[in-house]
Structures are given as C-alpha cells and as structure tokens.
Amino acid sequence: MESTVSNLAVYVEQVVAEFYAGLPCTKAEADVDEVIVSVRGQTYKFSPALINNTIDWEPLSEDEVEEDATLDEISVTELASFITGDTRTEWEGLTTADLTSCYGVLMIIAAYNWIPSTHKTYVSLERARLIYKMAHGVRADLGKMMFRQILNLGVTQVNDARWLIFPRLIMALLQSQHAVPSYPSDKLQSPVPYKKDTRVGEIYEQRLAKGKAPSRGEPKRSSARTTRQSSPALSPAPRTATPSSRTAPRRVSVYELGSVAIPQGPLNRVDLQVALQDTTRALQALAEIVQDLQSAVAGGEEED
C-alpha cells in the first residue's frame, strides 16, 4: 500500500471533474466490473483490475478473498477494543483521540488515501475494518474497494463539486491507457504533506498513564492466515544502532521530504512544472522542519 501514500503524482482538477461527470448514473453493484468513461473526447476503461495495476497491488488469491471476507464479520465490540488498545469496548463516540497513536494515525491516513472522508478524526467502521486487516496481515481488495467508492460518489455527488476522491489515482489510471489532452488553462495540483494531529491518541495516552490501559506490544493475531504482504506502516525496518541509541533509545519523529524526479532528455512544459512542484513541496517540508527545530531551540533557551 506504500504507493498509495508516498511519491504521489500531480493531477489536473478539470480532468478529474470531467471523469466523474462521465461516470454512469448507477451505483456500483456486485456484478459491475468495468465501465467506459469519456474524457476530453477520448474513451477510457475503468475497473478494479486497472486500479490494482495502477497502484501496483497484486490481485487477491482465492484464499485471500476468503480471509478478507471473514474479517469483515468482526464485531464492533472487538474492533473498538483492538484499535483503542483494550481501553474501550463501546463504539459510540469514538474519535482518533481514543485510539492508540499508531491506529489513530492510520485512521487519518485512511481518511486521506484509502476510504476518503472530509471528517478525518471520525472513526468509521469501514476504515476500522481495513486497519484491523492490515494489523493482522490480511490483504484487502483495494481495487474493488476504490472502484465502488468512486462509482457511488459519481451518483451521490453528481451535482456537488465539493470534493472528488482519488484524483491522483484517476489521473494516473487515465494516463496509463493513453495521453490525456492538455489545455492552456489546466492547473496541476500537488500533494499536500500530512502533518500528524497532536490530538491523535491523546485520550488513550491519558488512560495509559493512569494505569487503566495494559501495555500493548505486537497486535494479537487472528485465526486468519498471515499473508506474505503486511502493512509497512506496522513493520518498521530495523535501524542500525548509533552511540546514543545504544545507551538510551529515544523516540524520533520521521519527516518525509518526498522525491524530485526529473526526466532525462528534452523537457517540455509539463515536465518542468512537475519537477518544480516536487522541488517546492520538498523545500516546504524542509522549511517546516527547520521552523519546528528553531521553535524547540528557542523554548529550550527560555527554560534554561
């Protein structure tokens, strides 16, 4: 799932809006596996298989499909207990502040990238089930999940342009079939870096400090078979010990600056715009780090 949250591409808002306008006016049903959409005078195929191919997500095997369906039956009580670190069993009123820091962050990332919502701190059953599967190494059918969301939004929001989900996915999927005609008025939209909400896990940490929450290590495994591809967010790569970490391991904040990709050979206007926006985004992220460090240094001097 790494490709859905990192190194995200730019998109043209007008192209995405035209894609949604061209979707069929019927909600996604179980037997719908492909639709044809017209964008700027050209036709494009749209299906779960094409989505999986675009995000480099391997289709589920029969066993994985069964595992995916099995975990959809997990009770609300078990879900609430799991994502809150055994501090709550009731679902009503849950927010990301009640969740452990890890699952709280994943809930917000899911609201941005996998099951989009304008209410980022709201804990939905769909996002909770997805995170539960990730924690237990069970792969979900992302292509099918995103396909249905997009088709259904094309119906419910046909006259509401407030927010069109998965714009980068749609742009990449169209471009993978053939070039999308560009207009002089087109404006490229760059990704917005995610910044952790300090309220995530706040209530959980308070309960933990009061001794009401047990210390939680690795997530307990369900009866479902662990597959070969688990969530990278829950399995950080081992780090080489430094002198300071050998004596006193410390928590660290990891900042993603992104990457700048400049094609070789002659560059056209779009190539230059993309490279410039990637560079600007990386510099903005770096500027935020510098600002945070300067504030921390200033605060330390005042305390001294």
N, C-alpha and C positions, 0 to 999 in steps of 0.2 A: 504493500500500500504506500510505499515511500514516494512513488511517482505522483501520487495524488496530493501530496503536501509539500513537496520540495521541488526546486527548479521549475516553478510554474511558468507557463508561457503567457504572452500577452494576447489580447483579443480585441476585436472591433465590435463595440456595442451595437452598432447598426446591423451588423451581420447576424449577431445572436438574436436580436429582436425580430429580424426577418425570418430566421429559422423557426422561432416559436410561432410566428404568425402563419407559417406554412404547415404546422402540425395538424393532423386530423382532429376533428372536433368530437372525439370519443375517448373516454377514459381507457387506460391500459387494462386489458383483460388477460387471463392466463394464456389464451391461445394466440395472442398477438406477439409475434417475434420479430417483425420488421415493418417499417413504414418508409415511404418515399417522401422526401421533402424538397421543395423547390426554393432555392436561394439565389437571388440575382440572376435569374434566367437559366440556372443550371440545376440539375436534379442530383440529389444525394441520397444514399441509403442510410438508414438509422436503425440500429438493432443492438441487443445486449452483447452479441458476439463482437460487433465492431467496437463497442465501448471497451470491452475487455482487452481487445487488441490494442486500442489506443493508449490505455493506461498500463499495458504490459502485464495484464492479470491473467494467469492461466485458468482456463475453464475448469470447473469442478468435476471431479470423478463421481461415479455413482455413489460410492461410499461417502464422499464429502457432501454430496447433496443430502444424503440421509442424516448426516451429522448436523448439517445446517438446519434442517427441518426439526430435528429433535430438540435443539437448544431454543427454538422458537417457542417451545412449550414450557420453558422455565417460568415458575410462578413469580408474581410481582413481589411477594414477600422475600423470596430468595434473591431476586435481583437487588432489592433495596438493601438487604443485609450485606451482599457482596460488595457493591460499589461504595458503601459507607463504612467499610471495614468493621462490620458487625456492631455498629453503634445504633442502627435503626432497622426496624423491620416494616414500618408503615411507609407507604409510598406517597401519600398525600402531603403536599407542601415541600417536597424535596427540591433543593436547588444545588448548584455546584459547590456552595459553601459547606454543605453537609457531606460531600463526597471526600474520599481520600484525595490528596493532592494529585496523585497520578491519574486517577479516574476522573477527577474534576477537569484536569487539563484535556484529557482525551475527549470528554464530553463536549467541551467547547470546540476542539479541533473538528470533531464530528459535525458540529453545527455549522462549521465553515465549509468543510470539504466533502463529507460523505452523505449526511442527511441534513441539508442546509435549512437554517431557520434564522429569522431575524431576532429571535429570543435566545441568545447564546447561553444564558445561565439556566434556562429551563431544562429540566431533566425529563426527556421523553422516553417512553417505553421502547421505541424503535432504536434510538441511539444507545440506550442502556443494554439492549439485547446484543447490538453489534459489538459493544465494548466487552461484554461478557464472553462472546465468542472469541474475540481477539485474545483475551486474557487466558483462555483455555486452548489456544492453538487451533481453533476451528475456523476454517475459511468460509467467508460468505460469498455469495454470487453478486459481486459488485456491479457487474454489467446489468443484470436483471434488476437489481435494486435501483440503480440510477436511471435506467430506461423507464421504469414505471413512474418514478418521481417526475421526470421531465414530461412524459406524455400527460400525466394527470395535471401538472401545472399548466400545460398548454390549454387545458379545458377550463380550469377554475380561474385562471388569471388572464383569460383572453382579452379582457378589456381593462386590465390593470397592469401597467408597466412599472410597478414599484420595484420589482426585483426579479430578475431572471436567473435561475440557478444554473450551476455548472457551465458558465460562459467559456472558460478556457478549454474544458473538455469538448464542448461543441465545436469551438473554433479548430481545435486540433483534429477532431474527427472529420470535419469537412475538408480540411487541407490535406488529410491523408488520402483522400479519394481523388481530388484534383483541385487546382488552384482556385481560390475564391477571388473573383474580380474585385479590384480595389478602386475606390473613388477618392478624389482630392479632399473631400470633406471628412474622410474616415479619421478617427482618433483612436490610437492604440491605448488600451487600458492595461496598466501594470499591476502585478500582485501587491497586496497590502500586507506587510510583515505582521505576523501575530505577536502580540505582546501579552505575556501572562497577566491575568487579572489577580491582584493580590488577595482578593476575597475568596478565591478558589481554595477549598479545604479548610477555611477559617474555623467553622464550627466543629469540624472533625478534629482539628488540632487542639481546640479548647477542651473537648471531651477527653482526648488522649492525655492531655496534661493533667486533667483531674482524676485520671486513673479509671475512667469509665469505659475506655476502649482498649482491647487487648492489642499487644504489639503484633503487627501483621507482617509476615515475611513474604515468601512466594505465594501466589494465589493458589488455592486448593484446586486440584484437577477434577474435572467432571468425569463421568464414565465414558464420555466420547473420546475416540482415539485422537491423540495429538498428531497433527499433520506436519509435513516437512516444512511448512512455511508459517511461521508465527509472526506476531507483530513486533517489528523492530523497536517500537517505542517502549515495549516492556522488557526487551532483552538488550540492554546497552552493551556495546563492545567493551572488552576488558581494557583497562588503561595501564600503561607502564608506570610503575611506581616512581615518584620523584622523591628527593630527600625529605621534603616537607610531608608528603603523604605517607611515608614510612613511619614517621614519628607521630603524626597527628592527622589522620584522614579528615578532610573537610568537605562540606557540601559546596558545590560550584554551580554557577549559572552558565549555561552554554548558549552563546548567541550565534545564530546562523546568518552569515553575511550574504549568502547566495553565491551565484557564479556569473561571470560575464563571458558569453560565448560570441566570438567574432568570426564569421565565416571567412575562409581563405579565398583569395582571388578578388576580382572586381566586386565592389559592394554597391547595391542600389539604395534608394532612399529608405525603404522599409528595413533593410539590414542595419543601416546606420541608426535608425530610430530605436530599433530593438536593443542594439548594443549600448546606445546612450542611456536608455531607460534602465537596463540592467545595471550599468555602472552607477547611475544616480541612486538606484534603490540600495545598492551595496554601500555607497557613501552615506546615505541617510541612516542606515542601520549602524554603521560605524560611528556616526556623529552622536547617535543616541547612547551608545556605549560610553563614549568619551564624556558626554554630559552626565551620565549616571556616576561614573568614576569621579568626576570633578565634584559632584554634589557629595559623594561619600567622603572624599578627602576633606572638603570644607567642613562637613559635620564632625569628622574626627578631630580637626584642629580646634573647633569650638569646645569639644568635650575636654581636650587636654587643658 
